[in-house]
Amino acid sequence: MPVVIYVFSLCTFAFGLSEFVVAGLVSTMAVDLHAPVSAVGAAVAAYAAGAAIGAPLLTALVAHWKDRNILVLAMAILAVGSVAMSLAPTLSLLLAVRFLVGLGHGVFMAVASDAATRLVDPQRAGRALSVVWIGLTLALALGVPLGTLLGSLWSWRGIFLAIALLGVAGMLGLLWCMRGAQVPHAPRAGGAWTALKAITHPQLLVTAGIGVLVSVATFCFFTFISPYLLQVTAVQVSWLSVAMLLFGVCSILGNLLGGWLADAGNATGSTLWALAGLALNLLGLYLLRDWAWPMMVLVGALGVCFFCIVTLLTLRLLTLAQRHVPASSAVAAGLNIASFNLGTALGGLLGGLAIAGGGLVYLPVLGAVAALLAAAVLWRQGRRVVGPMSAA
């Protein structure tokens, strides 16, 4: 595996930490910024909105640039933005900066995912993609808990300064490693307008729609995991840390599993089985809601299922793009990232509506329905798309 792919992983770790560490620092930030906790929580949404917009749209606008220049610029945005966040005197300024850094996050993930699959043989594309994404899962599993601890002992502003240093390290690594890396160029002709039109290709939109449903299925439950475990399962507060740790660690396993399955052949079939597993897992969270230890196991399995599907769907969308819109494969990767961010936001919204209408207890059932719908859409698409897609 080329060294630069591991540098991509370091960079995605830095971006992932920037996105998710706020969840563990909300209370501290609220006190320091003299703002309500509910308002500070919008810092996660602001970042996700930037990633959702930046991934397909900005990637299309810079599609004619060299990969190296795009990736280095994205890391520079992270580094400068992290310093600005550490110095932000008000919540409104913090939200604006997080939106801008989110734009850079979306572009980086799109271009790095596309470049990684072109740096290796097609038979190893899934593993290369999983290495890129493992940085994000490591941020969830290790970075966020450590950042939360250090933020409470030290300062939340110091955490963002540390992220800025990671951004600089990633930028220097890209400048050094990509100087000699031979990245096969995708034929990018037609400019930004052609790249933007590629987003509307029916096969790409259908696959992105599956990604939205998968995120809705996962995050309509996971967004409210704390009140679900405390009020429905009636666990002690200490069990929440166990659940979050299991989800993070198992997310790494799911990411690696997805890369292995993608390279093993018949990735469409593997994705259908993974979606079935996600639906069964969510039903288990409903049926076994009264037992603490089975719930912990199922929360970990949720991380495996979700990130396995993320890797499989990312490679699927890139493969479809290389077939239908080869000049815009990076934009297609951006569409994939946007779909997961959109699904995350919709999952939280639909979960909130479900709580208002029927109560917390039915959240996993809603998620299972979304997972089964995603499987149905994928199965129908698989019948229409023949040839190499059966193995990718």
C-alpha positions as YAML, in Angstrom:
chain: A
units: angstrom
residues:
- id: 1
  name: MET
  ca: [0.00, 0.00, 0.00]
- id: 2
  name: PRO
  ca: [1.55, 3.39, -0.94]
- id: 3
  name: VAL
  ca: [2.64, 5.47, 2.06]
- id: 4
  name: VAL
  ca: [0.51, 8.41, 0.96]
- id: 5
  name: ILE
  ca: [-2.67, 6.40, 1.66]
- id: 6
  name: TYR
  ca: [-1.64, 6.20, 5.32]
- id: 7
  name: VAL
  ca: [-1.09, 9.96, 5.25]
- id: 8
  name: PHE
  ca: [-4.68, 10.25, 3.98]
- id: 9
  name: SER
  ca: [-5.72, 8.25, 7.06]
- id: 10
  name: LEU
  ca: [-3.88, 10.66, 9.39]
- id: 11
  name: CYS
  ca: [-5.67, 13.56, 7.71]
- id: 12
  name: THR
  ca: [-9.11, 11.94, 8.01]
- id: 13
  name: PHE
  ca: [-8.35, 11.31, 11.70]
- id: 14
  name: ALA
  ca: [-7.74, 15.04, 12.14]
- id: 15
  name: PHE
  ca: [-10.94, 15.94, 10.29]
- id: 16
  name: GLY
  ca: [-12.95, 13.32, 12.19]
- id: 17
  name: LEU
  ca: [-11.67, 14.61, 15.52]
- id: 18
  name: SER
  ca: [-12.61, 18.16, 14.52]
- id: 19
  name: GLU
  ca: [-16.13, 17.05, 13.61]
- id: 20
  name: PHE
  ca: [-16.99, 14.76, 16.51]
- id: 21
  name: VAL
  ca: [-14.99, 15.97, 19.54]
- id: 22
  name: VAL
  ca: [-17.49, 18.79, 20.09]
- id: 23
  name: ALA
  ca: [-20.03, 16.19, 21.27]
- id: 24
  name: GLY
  ca: [-17.88, 15.54, 24.34]
- id: 25
  name: LEU
  ca: [-17.03, 19.19, 24.96]
- id: 26
  name: VAL
  ca: [-20.49, 20.77, 24.66]
- id: 27
  name: SER
  ca: [-20.93, 21.49, 28.38]
- id: 28
  name: THR
  ca: [-17.45, 23.03, 28.79]
- id: 29
  name: MET
  ca: [-17.85, 25.12, 25.64]
- id: 30
  name: ALA
  ca: [-21.30, 26.32, 26.71]
- id: 31
  name: VAL
  ca: [-19.92, 27.69, 29.99]
- id: 32
  name: ASP
  ca: [-16.94, 29.38, 28.33]
- id: 33
  name: LEU
  ca: [-18.98, 30.92, 25.50]
- id: 34
  name: HIS
  ca: [-21.90, 31.90, 27.78]
- id: 35
  name: ALA
  ca: [-24.35, 30.03, 25.55]
- id: 36
  name: PRO
  ca: [-27.01, 27.36, 26.21]
- id: 37
  name: VAL
  ca: [-26.00, 23.73, 25.66]
- id: 38
  name: SER
  ca: [-28.66, 23.29, 22.97]
- id: 39
  name: ALA
  ca: [-27.14, 26.15, 20.95]
- id: 40
  name: VAL
  ca: [-23.57, 24.85, 21.28]
- id: 41
  name: GLY
  ca: [-24.81, 21.48, 20.04]
- id: 42
  name: ALA
  ca: [-25.47, 23.17, 16.71]
- id: 43
  name: ALA
  ca: [-21.69, 23.20, 16.20]
- id: 44
  name: VAL
  ca: [-21.91, 19.56, 15.06]
- id: 45
  name: ALA
  ca: [-24.75, 20.34, 12.65]
- id: 46
  name: ALA
  ca: [-22.90, 23.36, 11.22]
- id: 47
  name: TYR
  ca: [-19.88, 21.20, 10.46]
- id: 48
  name: ALA
  ca: [-21.99, 18.42, 8.91]
- id: 49
  name: ALA
  ca: [-23.83, 20.96, 6.74]
- id: 50
  name: GLY
  ca: [-20.51, 22.23, 5.41]
- id: 51
  name: ALA
  ca: [-19.34, 18.69, 4.65]
- id: 52
  name: ALA
  ca: [-22.59, 17.86, 2.86]
- id: 53
  name: ILE
  ca: [-22.35, 20.96, 0.66]
- id: 54
  name: GLY
  ca: [-18.61, 20.90, 0.11]
- id: 55
  name: ALA
  ca: [-18.27, 17.24, -0.80]
- id: 56
  name: PRO
  ca: [-20.16, 17.26, -4.13]
- id: 57
  name: LEU
  ca: [-20.39, 20.95, -5.06]
- id: 58
  name: LEU
  ca: [-16.94, 22.32, -4.21]
- id: 59
  name: THR
  ca: [-15.29, 19.12, -5.43]
- id: 60
  name: ALA
  ca: [-17.00, 19.70, -8.78]
- id: 61
  name: LEU
  ca: [-15.76, 23.30, -8.93]
- id: 62
  name: VAL
  ca: [-12.13, 22.27, -8.35]
- id: 63
  name: ALA
  ca: [-12.31, 19.01, -10.33]
- id: 64
  name: HIS
  ca: [-9.78, 20.32, -12.86]
- id: 65
  name: TRP
  ca: [-7.14, 20.93, -10.17]
- id: 66
  name: LYS
  ca: [-4.43, 18.43, -9.27]
- id: 67
  name: ASP
  ca: [-5.34, 16.10, -6.41]
- id: 68
  name: ARG
  ca: [-2.27, 17.20, -4.45]
- id: 69
  name: ASN
  ca: [-3.24, 20.87, -4.56]
- id: 70
  name: ILE
  ca: [-6.85, 20.18, -3.50]
- id: 71
  name: LEU
  ca: [-5.84, 17.97, -0.57]
- id: 72
  name: VAL
  ca: [-3.15, 20.35, 0.70]
- id: 73
  name: LEU
  ca: [-5.56, 23.29, 0.53]
- id: 74
  name: ALA
  ca: [-8.19, 21.31, 2.47]
- id: 75
  name: MET
  ca: [-5.66, 20.55, 5.21]
- id: 76
  name: ALA
  ca: [-4.63, 24.21, 5.32]
- id: 77
  name: ILE
  ca: [-8.30, 25.12, 5.86]
- id: 78
  name: LEU
  ca: [-8.44, 22.64, 8.75]
- id: 79
  name: ALA
  ca: [-5.26, 24.02, 10.34]
- id: 80
  name: VAL
  ca: [-6.20, 27.71, 10.04]
- id: 81
  name: GLY
  ca: [-9.83, 27.02, 10.93]
- id: 82
  name: SER
  ca: [-8.84, 25.07, 14.06]
- id: 83
  name: VAL
  ca: [-6.74, 28.01, 15.27]
- id: 84
  name: ALA
  ca: [-9.69, 30.32, 14.59]
- id: 85
  name: MET
  ca: [-12.02, 28.00, 16.55]
- id: 86
  name: SER
  ca: [-9.64, 27.95, 19.49]
- id: 87
  name: LEU
  ca: [-9.72, 31.76, 19.57]
- id: 88
  name: ALA
  ca: [-13.44, 32.26, 18.81]
- id: 89
  name: PRO
  ca: [-14.90, 34.73, 21.32]
- id: 90
  name: THR
  ca: [-18.55, 34.03, 20.46]
- id: 91
  name: LEU
  ca: [-20.68, 31.05, 19.48]
- id: 92
  name: SER
  ca: [-21.83, 32.66, 16.21]
- id: 93
  name: LEU
  ca: [-18.23, 33.04, 15.02]
- id: 94
  name: LEU
  ca: [-17.44, 29.48, 16.09]
- id: 95
  name: LEU
  ca: [-20.40, 28.15, 14.07]
- id: 96
  name: ALA
  ca: [-19.33, 30.10, 10.97]
- id: 97
  name: VAL
  ca: [-15.77, 28.76, 11.16]
- id: 98
  name: ARG
  ca: [-16.98, 25.20, 11.70]
- id: 99
  name: PHE
  ca: [-19.15, 25.46, 8.59]
- id: 100
  name: LEU
  ca: [-16.09, 26.55, 6.56]
- id: 101
  name: VAL
  ca: [-13.93, 23.74, 7.96]
- id: 102
  name: GLY
  ca: [-16.76, 21.33, 7.15]
- id: 103
  name: LEU
  ca: [-16.53, 22.44, 3.51]
- id: 104
  name: GLY
  ca: [-12.86, 21.46, 3.51]
- id: 105
  name: HIS
  ca: [-13.69, 18.14, 5.20]
- id: 106
  name: GLY
  ca: [-16.17, 17.20, 2.48]
- id: 107
  name: VAL
  ca: [-13.75, 18.03, -0.33]
- id: 108
  name: PHE
  ca: [-10.86, 16.17, 1.32]
- id: 109
  name: MET
  ca: [-12.85, 12.99, 1.92]
- id: 110
  name: ALA
  ca: [-14.13, 12.99, -1.66]
- id: 111
  name: VAL
  ca: [-10.78, 13.53, -3.36]
- id: 112
  name: ALA
  ca: [-8.78, 11.30, -1.00]
- id: 113
  name: SER
  ca: [-11.26, 8.41, -1.41]
- id: 114
  name: ASP
  ca: [-11.08, 8.70, -5.19]
- id: 115
  name: ALA
  ca: [-7.28, 9.06, -5.27]
- id: 116
  name: ALA
  ca: [-6.73, 6.07, -2.97]
- id: 117
  name: THR
  ca: [-8.64, 3.72, -5.29]
- id: 118
  name: ARG
  ca: [-6.53, 4.91, -8.23]
- id: 119
  name: LEU
  ca: [-3.23, 4.46, -6.40]
- id: 120
  name: VAL
  ca: [-3.65, 0.67, -6.13]
- id: 121
  name: ASP
  ca: [-4.74, -2.23, -8.29]
- id: 122
  name: PRO
  ca: [-8.52, -2.63, -8.63]
- id: 123
  name: GLN
  ca: [-8.30, -5.83, -6.57]
- id: 124
  name: ARG
  ca: [-7.05, -3.80, -3.58]
- id: 125
  name: ALA
  ca: [-9.30, -0.76, -3.98]
- id: 126
  name: GLY
  ca: [-11.56, -1.77, -1.10]
- id: 127
  name: ARG
  ca: [-8.66, -2.15, 1.32]
- id: 128
  name: ALA
  ca: [-7.17, 1.17, 0.22]
- id: 129
  name: LEU
  ca: [-10.52, 2.85, 0.81]
- id: 130
  name: SER
  ca: [-10.84, 1.27, 4.26]
- id: 131
  name: VAL
  ca: [-7.40, 2.65, 5.22]
- id: 132
  name: VAL
  ca: [-8.54, 6.16, 4.29]
- id: 133
  name: TRP
  ca: [-11.77, 5.83, 6.27]
- id: 134
  name: ILE
  ca: [-10.16, 4.15, 9.27]
- id: 135
  name: GLY
  ca: [-8.82, 7.53, 10.33]
- id: 136
  name: LEU
  ca: [-12.41, 8.69, 10.77]
- id: 137
  name: THR
  ca: [-13.36, 5.63, 12.83]
- id: 138
  name: LEU
  ca: [-10.20, 5.96, 14.97]
- id: 139
  name: ALA
  ca: [-11.25, 9.54, 15.70]
- id: 140
  name: LEU
  ca: [-14.57, 8.21, 16.97]
- id: 141
  name: ALA
  ca: [-13.11, 5.31, 18.92]
- id: 142
  name: LEU
  ca: [-10.02, 6.91, 20.46]
- id: 143
  name: GLY
  ca: [-9.73, 10.58, 19.57]
- id: 144
  name: VAL
  ca: [-13.10, 11.74, 20.88]
- id: 145
  name: PRO
  ca: [-12.85, 10.03, 24.32]
- id: 146
  name: LEU
  ca: [-9.25, 11.28, 24.75]
- id: 147
  name: GLY
  ca: [-10.15, 14.76, 23.52]
- id: 148
  name: THR
  ca: [-13.11, 14.87, 25.89]
- id: 149
  name: LEU
  ca: [-10.90, 13.91, 28.85]
- id: 150
  name: LEU
  ca: [-8.14, 16.40, 27.99]
- id: 151
  name: GLY
  ca: [-10.69, 19.10, 27.28]
- id: 152
  name: SER
  ca: [-12.19, 18.71, 30.73]
- id: 153
  name: LEU
  ca: [-8.76, 18.68, 32.42]
- id: 154
  name: TRP
  ca: [-7.11, 21.29, 30.21]
- id: 155
  name: SER
  ca: [-9.16, 23.46, 27.87]
- id: 156
  name: TRP
  ca: [-11.44, 22.87, 24.90]
- id: 157
  name: ARG
  ca: [-9.54, 25.62, 23.09]
- id: 158
  name: GLY
  ca: [-6.33, 23.66, 23.56]
- id: 159
  name: ILE
  ca: [-7.92, 20.64, 21.86]
- id: 160
  name: PHE
  ca: [-8.54, 22.67, 18.72]
- id: 161
  name: LEU
  ca: [-4.96, 23.94, 18.79]
- id: 162
  name: ALA
  ca: [-3.84, 20.30, 18.88]
- id: 163
  name: ILE
  ca: [-6.07, 19.59, 15.88]
- id: 164
  name: ALA
  ca: [-4.40, 22.51, 14.09]
- id: 165
  name: LEU
  ca: [-1.03, 20.84, 14.67]
- id: 166
  name: LEU
  ca: [-2.41, 17.59, 13.23]
- id: 167
  name: GLY
  ca: [-3.60, 19.58, 10.22]
- id: 168
  name: VAL
  ca: [-0.13, 21.01, 9.66]
- id: 169
  name: ALA
  ca: [1.42, 17.54, 10.03]
- id: 170
  name: GLY
  ca: [-1.02, 16.15, 7.48]
- id: 171
  name: MET
  ca: [-0.34, 19.00, 5.08]
- id: 172
  name: LEU
  ca: [3.42, 18.47, 5.28]
- id: 173
  name: GLY
  ca: [2.96, 14.72, 4.83]
- id: 174
  name: LEU
  ca: [0.91, 15.29, 1.69]
- id: 175
  name: LEU
  ca: [3.46, 17.73, 0.27]
- id: 176
  name: TRP
  ca: [6.25, 15.22, 0.86]
- id: 177
  name: CYS
  ca: [4.58, 11.94, -0.12]
- id: 178
  name: MET
  ca: [2.54, 13.14, -3.07]
- id: 179
  name: ARG
  ca: [5.59, 14.77, -4.59]
- id: 180
  name: GLY
  ca: [6.78, 11.33, -5.67]
- id: 181
  name: ALA
  ca: [3.50, 9.40, -5.71]
- id: 182
  name: GLN
  ca: [2.30, 8.42, -9.14]
- id: 183
  name: VAL
  ca: [-1.43, 9.05, -8.95]
- id: 184
  name: PRO
  ca: [-3.10, 7.95, -12.20]
- id: 185
  name: HIS
  ca: [-5.18, 10.87, -13.37]
- id: 186
  name: ALA
  ca: [-8.83, 10.31, -14.15]
- id: 187
  name: PRO
  ca: [-9.72, 11.95, -17.48]
- id: 188
  name: ARG
  ca: [-11.24, 15.20, -16.20]
- id: 189
  name: ALA
  ca: [-12.64, 17.02, -19.17]
- id: 190
  name: GLY
  ca: [-15.42, 19.55, -19.55]
- id: 191
  name: GLY
  ca: [-14.76, 21.70, -16.48]
- id: 192
  name: ALA
  ca: [-16.88, 22.40, -13.45]
- id: 193
  name: TRP
  ca: [-20.23, 22.37, -15.27]
- id: 194
  name: THR
  ca: [-19.66, 18.85, -16.57]
- id: 195
  name: ALA
  ca: [-18.64, 17.74, -13.09]
- id: 196
  name: LEU
  ca: [-21.76, 19.29, -11.56]
- id: 197
  name: LYS
  ca: [-23.98, 17.55, -14.13]
- id: 198
  name: ALA
  ca: [-22.42, 14.22, -13.17]
- id: 199
  name: ILE
  ca: [-24.07, 14.50, -9.75]
- id: 200
  name: THR
  ca: [-27.47, 14.10, -11.40]
- id: 201
  name: HIS
  ca: [-26.68, 10.76, -13.08]
- id: 202
  name: PRO
  ca: [-29.56, 8.40, -12.11]
- id: 203
  name: GLN
  ca: [-27.36, 5.48, -10.99]
- id: 204
  name: LEU
  ca: [-25.25, 7.76, -8.78]
- id: 205
  name: LEU
  ca: [-28.34, 9.36, -7.26]
- id: 206
  name: VAL
  ca: [-29.89, 5.97, -6.47]
- id: 207
  name: THR
  ca: [-26.72, 4.78, -4.74]
- id: 208
  name: ALA
  ca: [-26.48, 8.06, -2.82]
- id: 209
  name: GLY
  ca: [-30.12, 7.60, -1.81]
- id: 210
  name: ILE
  ca: [-29.23, 4.19, -0.36]
- id: 211
  name: GLY
  ca: [-26.52, 5.91, 1.67]
- id: 212
  name: VAL
  ca: [-29.06, 8.41, 3.01]
- id: 213
  name: LEU
  ca: [-31.35, 5.57, 4.11]
- id: 214
  name: VAL
  ca: [-28.48, 3.73, 5.82]
- id: 215
  name: SER
  ca: [-27.57, 6.84, 7.82]
- id: 216
  name: VAL
  ca: [-31.22, 7.46, 8.68]
- id: 217
  name: ALA
  ca: [-31.49, 3.84, 9.90]
- id: 218
  name: THR
  ca: [-28.42, 4.20, 12.11]
- id: 219
  name: PHE
  ca: [-28.72, 7.73, 13.43]
- id: 220
  name: CYS
  ca: [-32.45, 7.86, 14.15]
- id: 221
  name: PHE
  ca: [-31.40, 5.54, 17.01]
- id: 222
  name: PHE
  ca: [-27.79, 6.56, 17.68]
- id: 223
  name: THR
  ca: [-28.58, 10.28, 17.96]
- id: 224
  name: PHE
  ca: [-30.77, 9.43, 20.95]
- id: 225
  name: ILE
  ca: [-28.73, 6.54, 22.35]
- id: 226
  name: SER
  ca: [-28.17, 8.32, 25.66]
- id: 227
  name: PRO
  ca: [-31.85, 8.81, 26.61]
- id: 228
  name: TYR
  ca: [-32.73, 5.38, 25.13]
- id: 229
  name: LEU
  ca: [-30.25, 3.53, 27.33]
- id: 230
  name: LEU
  ca: [-30.98, 5.64, 30.40]
- id: 231
  name: GLN
  ca: [-34.77, 5.71, 30.16]
- id: 232
  name: VAL
  ca: [-35.76, 2.57, 28.23]
- id: 233
  name: THR
  ca: [-33.02, 0.10, 29.20]
- id: 234
  name: ALA
  ca: [-32.60, 1.90, 32.56]
- id: 235
  name: VAL
  ca: [-28.81, 1.52, 32.77]
- id: 236
  name: GLN
  ca: [-26.52, 3.56, 35.01]
- id: 237
  name: VAL
  ca: [-24.79, 6.60, 33.48]
- id: 238
  name: SER
  ca: [-21.46, 4.75, 33.53]
- id: 239
  name: TRP
  ca: [-22.81, 2.29, 30.96]
- id: 240
  name: LEU
  ca: [-23.02, 5.09, 28.39]
- id: 241
  name: SER
  ca: [-19.22, 5.28, 28.23]
- id: 242
  name: VAL
  ca: [-19.08, 1.52, 27.65]
- id: 243
  name: ALA
  ca: [-21.62, 1.79, 24.84]
- id: 244
  name: MET
  ca: [-19.77, 4.65, 23.12]
- id: 245
  name: LEU
  ca: [-16.43, 2.86, 23.41]
- id: 246
  name: LEU
  ca: [-17.89, -0.35, 21.97]
- id: 247
  name: PHE
  ca: [-19.48, 1.56, 19.08]
- id: 248
  name: GLY
  ca: [-16.20, 3.30, 18.27]
- id: 249
  name: VAL
  ca: [-13.98, 0.21, 18.47]
- id: 250
  name: CYS
  ca: [-16.45, -1.90, 16.49]
- id: 251
  name: SER
  ca: [-16.66, 0.85, 13.86]
- id: 252
  name: ILE
  ca: [-12.99, 0.17, 13.09]
- id: 253
  name: LEU
  ca: [-13.74, -3.54, 12.68]
- id: 254
  name: GLY
  ca: [-16.68, -2.74, 10.41]
- id: 255
  name: ASN
  ca: [-14.54, -0.49, 8.26]
- id: 256
  name: LEU
  ca: [-11.90, -3.18, 7.79]
- id: 257
  name: LEU
  ca: [-14.57, -5.82, 7.15]
- id: 258
  name: GLY
  ca: [-16.16, -3.66, 4.46]
- id: 259
  name: GLY
  ca: [-12.82, -3.25, 2.68]
- id: 260
  name: TRP
  ca: [-12.17, -7.00, 2.78]
- id: 261
  name: LEU
  ca: [-15.65, -7.84, 1.48]
- id: 262
  name: ALA
  ca: [-15.34, -5.28, -1.31]
- id: 263
  name: ASP
  ca: [-12.17, -6.96, -2.57]
- id: 264
  name: ALA
  ca: [-13.42, -10.52, -2.02]
- id: 265
  name: GLY
  ca: [-15.97, -10.31, -4.85]
- id: 266
  name: ASN
  ca: [-19.77, -9.92, -5.13]
- id: 267
  name: ALA
  ca: [-19.79, -6.69, -3.13]
- id: 268
  name: THR
  ca: [-23.45, -6.12, -4.05]
- id: 269
  name: GLY
  ca: [-24.42, -9.35, -2.33]
- id: 270
  name: SER
  ca: [-22.23, -8.50, 0.65]
- id: 271
  name: THR
  ca: [-23.93, -5.10, 0.95]
- id: 272
  name: LEU
  ca: [-27.37, -6.72, 0.89]
- id: 273
  name: TRP
  ca: [-26.34, -9.10, 3.66]
- id: 274
  name: ALA
  ca: [-24.88, -6.19, 5.65]
- id: 275
  name: LEU
  ca: [-28.14, -4.25, 5.27]
- id: 276
  name: ALA
  ca: [-30.08, -7.29, 6.46]
- id: 277
  name: GLY
  ca: [-27.71, -7.48, 9.44]
- id: 278
  name: LEU
  ca: [-28.31, -3.80, 10.18]
- id: 279
  name: ALA
  ca: [-32.10, -4.32, 10.13]
- id: 280
  name: LEU
  ca: [-31.85, -7.37, 12.43]
- id: 281
  name: ASN
  ca: [-29.48, -5.51, 14.74]
- id: 282
  name: LEU
  ca: [-31.95, -2.63, 15.10]
- id: 283
  name: LEU
  ca: [-34.83, -5.02, 15.73]
- id: 284
  name: GLY
  ca: [-32.68, -6.63, 18.41]
- id: 285
  name: LEU
  ca: [-32.21, -3.23, 20.04]
- id: 286
  name: TYR
  ca: [-36.01, -3.03, 20.27]
- id: 287
  name: LEU
  ca: [-36.70, -6.61, 21.38]
- id: 288
  name: LEU
  ca: [-33.86, -6.84, 23.94]
- id: 289
  name: ARG
  ca: [-34.24, -3.31, 25.27]
- id: 290
  name: ASP
  ca: [-34.71, -4.48, 28.88]
- id: 291
  name: TRP
  ca: [-31.32, -6.25, 29.16]
- id: 292
  name: ALA
  ca: [-28.19, -4.17, 29.60]
- id: 293
  name: TRP
  ca: [-25.40, -6.48, 28.38]
- id: 294
  name: PRO
  ca: [-27.19, -7.62, 25.19]
- id: 295
  name: MET
  ca: [-27.80, -3.93, 24.46]
- id: 296
  name: MET
  ca: [-24.07, -3.19, 24.78]
- id: 297
  name: VAL
  ca: [-23.28, -6.00, 22.34]
- id: 298
  name: LEU
  ca: [-25.89, -4.75, 19.89]
- id: 299
  name: VAL
  ca: [-24.59, -1.17, 20.08]
- id: 300
  name: GLY
  ca: [-21.15, -2.50, 19.15]
- id: 301
  name: ALA
  ca: [-22.65, -4.55, 16.31]
- id: 302
  name: LEU
  ca: [-24.37, -1.39, 15.08]
- id: 303
  name: GLY
  ca: [-20.93, 0.17, 14.59]
- id: 304
  name: VAL
  ca: [-19.76, -2.90, 12.66]
- id: 305
  name: CYS
  ca: [-22.79, -2.91, 10.35]
- id: 306
  name: PHE
  ca: [-22.86, 0.81, 9.66]
- id: 307
  name: PHE
  ca: [-19.19, 1.31, 8.80]
- id: 308
  name: CYS
  ca: [-19.04, -1.92, 6.82]
- id: 309
  name: ILE
  ca: [-21.88, -0.60, 4.66]
- id: 310
  name: VAL
  ca: [-20.24, 2.85, 4.40]
- id: 311
  name: THR
  ca: [-17.09, 1.33, 2.89]
- id: 312
  name: LEU
  ca: [-19.03, -0.97, 0.54]
- id: 313
  name: LEU
  ca: [-21.32, 1.82, -0.71]
- id: 314
  name: THR
  ca: [-18.42, 4.25, -1.18]
- id: 315
  name: LEU
  ca: [-16.62, 1.77, -3.43]
- id: 316
  name: ARG
  ca: [-19.88, 0.97, -5.24]
- id: 317
  name: LEU
  ca: [-20.50, 4.61, -6.05]
- id: 318
  name: LEU
  ca: [-16.92, 5.13, -7.21]
- id: 319
  name: THR
  ca: [-17.17, 2.05, -9.45]
- id: 320
  name: LEU
  ca: [-20.42, 3.32, -10.97]
- id: 321
  name: ALA
  ca: [-18.84, 6.73, -11.51]
- id: 322
  name: GLN
  ca: [-15.81, 5.22, -13.25]
- id: 323
  name: ARG
  ca: [-18.24, 3.45, -15.59]
- id: 324
  name: HIS
  ca: [-20.76, 6.23, -16.27]
- id: 325
  name: VAL
  ca: [-18.92, 9.52, -15.57]
- id: 326
  name: PRO
  ca: [-15.19, 8.70, -15.50]
- id: 327
  name: ALA
  ca: [-14.24, 12.37, -15.72]
- id: 328
  name: SER
  ca: [-16.02, 13.10, -12.43]
- id: 329
  name: SER
  ca: [-15.25, 10.18, -10.11]
- id: 330
  name: ALA
  ca: [-14.07, 12.45, -7.29]
- id: 331
  name: VAL
  ca: [-17.34, 14.37, -7.49]
- id: 332
  name: ALA
  ca: [-19.18, 11.06, -7.17]
- id: 333
  name: ALA
  ca: [-17.21, 10.32, -4.00]
- id: 334
  name: GLY
  ca: [-18.33, 13.71, -2.74]
- id: 335
  name: LEU
  ca: [-21.93, 12.83, -3.46]
- id: 336
  name: ASN
  ca: [-21.48, 9.72, -1.32]
- id: 337
  name: ILE
  ca: [-20.12, 11.72, 1.61]
- id: 338
  name: ALA
  ca: [-22.93, 14.26, 1.26]
- id: 339
  name: SER
  ca: [-25.50, 11.47, 1.34]
- id: 340
  name: PHE
  ca: [-24.24, 10.09, 4.65]
- id: 341
  name: ASN
  ca: [-24.16, 13.57, 6.22]
- id: 342
  name: LEU
  ca: [-27.67, 14.30, 4.95]
- id: 343
  name: GLY
  ca: [-28.90, 10.96, 6.29]
- id: 344
  name: THR
  ca: [-27.33, 11.69, 9.67]
- id: 345
  name: ALA
  ca: [-29.23, 14.99, 9.89]
- id: 346
  name: LEU
  ca: [-32.49, 13.41, 8.68]
- id: 347
  name: GLY
  ca: [-32.07, 10.53, 11.11]
- id: 348
  name: GLY
  ca: [-31.95, 12.94, 14.02]
- id: 349
  name: LEU
  ca: [-34.98, 14.84, 12.70]
- id: 350
  name: LEU
  ca: [-37.08, 11.72, 12.08]
- id: 351
  name: GLY
  ca: [-36.01, 10.26, 15.40]
- id: 352
  name: GLY
  ca: [-37.21, 13.39, 17.15]
- id: 353
  name: LEU
  ca: [-40.57, 13.15, 15.38]
- id: 354
  name: ALA
  ca: [-40.85, 9.47, 16.32]
- id: 355
  name: ILE
  ca: [-40.20, 10.32, 19.97]
- id: 356
  name: ALA
  ca: [-42.88, 13.00, 19.88]
- id: 357
  name: GLY
  ca: [-45.35, 10.65, 18.20]
- id: 358
  name: GLY
  ca: [-44.73, 7.29, 19.86]
- id: 359
  name: GLY
  ca: [-41.88, 7.52, 22.34]
- id: 360
  name: LEU
  ca: [-38.21, 6.52, 22.53]
- id: 361
  name: VAL
  ca: [-38.93, 2.81, 22.49]
- id: 362
  name: TYR
  ca: [-39.84, 2.73, 18.78]
- id: 363
  name: LEU
  ca: [-36.65, 4.36, 17.45]
- id: 364
  name: PRO
  ca: [-34.94, 1.04, 16.53]
- id: 365
  name: VAL
  ca: [-38.08, -0.10, 14.68]
- id: 366
  name: LEU
  ca: [-37.99, 3.06, 12.56]
- id: 367
  name: GLY
  ca: [-34.32, 2.38, 11.85]
- id: 368
  name: ALA
  ca: [-35.02, -1.22, 10.84]
- id: 369
  name: VAL
  ca: [-37.68, -0.05, 8.36]
- id: 370
  name: ALA
  ca: [-35.18, 2.39, 6.79]
- id: 371
  name: ALA
  ca: [-32.54, -0.38, 6.53]
- id: 372
  name: LEU
  ca: [-34.98, -2.75, 4.82]
- id: 373
  name: LEU
  ca: [-36.01, 0.01, 2.41]
- id: 374
  name: ALA
  ca: [-32.33, 0.59, 1.58]
- id: 375
  name: ALA
  ca: [-31.92, -3.15, 0.90]
- id: 376
  name: ALA
  ca: [-34.97, -3.13, -1.39]
- id: 377
  name: VAL
  ca: [-33.62, -0.17, -3.39]
- id: 378
  name: LEU
  ca: [-30.19, -1.79, -3.71]
- id: 379
  name: TRP
  ca: [-31.72, -5.11, -4.79]
- id: 380
  name: ARG
  ca: [-33.76, -3.36, -7.47]
- id: 381
  name: GLN
  ca: [-30.76, -1.39, -8.67]
- id: 382
  name: GLY
  ca: [-28.66, -4.57, -8.73]
- id: 383
  name: ARG
  ca: [-31.15, -6.21, -11.09]
- id: 384
  name: ARG
  ca: [-30.84, -3.25, -13.49]
- id: 385
  name: VAL
  ca: [-27.05, -2.93, -13.31]
- id: 386
  name: VAL
  ca: [-25.31, -5.94, -14.75]
- id: 387
  name: GLY
  ca: [-21.70, -6.77, -15.51]
- id: 388
  name: PRO
  ca: [-18.77, -5.73, -13.27]
- id: 389
  name: MET
  ca: [-21.03, -4.21, -10.62]
- id: 390
  name: SER
  ca: [-21.95, -7.68, -9.44]
- id: 391
  name: ALA
  ca: [-18.45, -7.84, -8.04]
- id: 392
  name: ALA
  ca: [-18.11, -4.25, -6.88]
...
